[in-house]
Amino acid sequence: MNKIISKYIHLKSILGIIVFSFCTTFFGQNKEAPLTKLLDATVFETPKLYWKPELDQGNIKALFYETLDYKGKPTRAFAYMGIPESETPVPAMVLVHGGGGRAFYEWVKIWNDRGYAAIAMSLEGHVHDDKGAGKFVHEFSGPQRVGRFDDIELPLKEQWMYHAVSDILLGHSLLAAQPEVDASRIGITGISWGGILSSLVSGVDNRLQCAIPVYGAGFLYESKGHFGDEGDNSSEVIEKKKFWDPARQFSKAKVPTLWVNGDSDAHFSLNITSHSFDVTKDHAFMSIHHGMKHGHPPGWRPNEVPEIYAFADYILKGKSPGLGRITKQPSEGKSVVKYASEVPVLKATLYYQKEPLTYTKLEGEKHPHSGTWFSKPLKLHAKDKSVVVELPKDCKTYYVNLEDERGFIISTQLIEL
């Protein structure tokens, strides 16, 4: 009898260890638990702020705000916040920088000049000098980014993405708490890594009214560019990294979104932008700029990406007309694209490649490059707002751009034959 009891206790102990190990692996790495349940609830509360007037840039204020502890140490994020003068509360934007970037006060100014409040925070523990330049660690610095999710095997709360997402949410909470800001009219935009983060945050922050990711998108592991190159990482590590793929969050959300990219981006190939649009298309728009360069200024200059500001104005200010919309996507072979637009569309262009979407990395190149895009004008039928897409015989991959009289571009999905 004692032997039976002993075996039962031993079996129960083994079972307990297995269950514990499963829970530690499953929930410790949090592969299935909703990210909203894993974040600290305080990220949706107003953080304490510390003004740094000696670092102000004109009317744009410099500050630190309290962020989550990192390895038991209190941290703060440096940010610039600007609010234009107005007799009534103004709409606002959260601005998320990309890799190698910083809190850009000049980005804040662009939005301020257009009647928006804005906040731009540093997400890698940096503070800047009195000219708004340089990147310097400080006594309250949090973690810095480690490659592309290369800290994925650390505990969740020690991973950079966990803190970056939290810092953005806290930045939103701080901005929304300002009396001059209309908290019900706040959007987010981000460039490159900021596009990854802003699209992810759009899936966890239901306070947001719009999202405008530039370059960065979801389905990163499908990219033909730099983000799809996993080197010698094991399949197990690659799967773990997918925890932070933005599509896990935004594919379940309903925040109006404008996806912006170039068709030859070295980091984020067009197929992942198109896939991200596809899973959000009931509330999303897409604007693909042929040959668009990668960088912060190309991703925010109003004369280069005016669709960003028109979209924000439409959603947050109710300013009409907004962007046009593709109502019928193209398909394989000859097809008809249909659109809706309050503004006359003046031009339709087919962009195509003579091979499947392919990226090549030559010796000496830091990042791979896309194959050559060819173009062909298409005939518009303004009366029924349609475009007949006739493909060249050697076309293997394509998309269609429609340009209205303001120069604003809306794009179809990428079609791979």
Order of alpha helices (4+ residues) and beta strands (2+ residues): alpha-alpha-beta-beta-beta-beta-alpha-beta-beta-beta-alpha-beta-alpha-beta-alpha-alpha-beta-alpha-beta-alpha-beta-beta-beta-beta-beta-beta-beta-beta-beta-beta-beta
